[in-house]
């Protein structure tokens, strides 16, 4: 009986890819959340790191990328766990630490509040660079190597010509219109033949401390 229920739950996910608990409860034989979670644990499951973990999927379905991330429709998943655990993992794995803008662009959610809490808890370290916080591994040796690479990166950027005024105006104009990630802004500007490279756009985001807004006007690029 138990094997049959596990198989039925597996088929349910294979059909729908991701499910909310309410979906499982309405489609499965039992509506007891505790029982469903027990079955999910036996199958191996992931809950989304966005939307308060409301989406579920099971092992074998996600195709995680090199950062351990996978998305399906509006649901975002990580091999590392919830948002705070995922942020810690990404920061720790990074070569040169990560800024809030870089993390938000990678994870496609706002990370500002979580970063503040994690830094306060000592789960990650942080220091300011060019007026913006850079987040580093809590491990002192790794943090030292990351900080050295960040310093070299900043020096490399600073050694280049200052941002073109038009690039700054174009990026800020796109941001005001609701295009809120470096990748989206880059695509938008290239479409308008006012292209700046992704690295330049990301640097302008960092320089002006522009916060990524994952849920704001997602279709701005296509509809503009």
Buried (B, 14 or more C-beta within 10 A) or exposed (E): EEEEBBEEBBEBBEEBBBBBBEBBBEEBEEEEEEEBBEBBEBBEBBBBBBEEBBBBBBEEBBEEEEBBBBBBEBBBBBBBBBBBBBBBBBBBBBEBBBBBBBBBBBBBBBBBEBBEEBBEEEBBBBEEBEEBBBBBBBEEEBBEBBBEBBEEBBEEBEEEEEBEEEBBEBBBBBBEBBBBBBBBBBBBBEEEEBBBEBEBBBBBBBBBEBEBBBEEBBEBBEEE
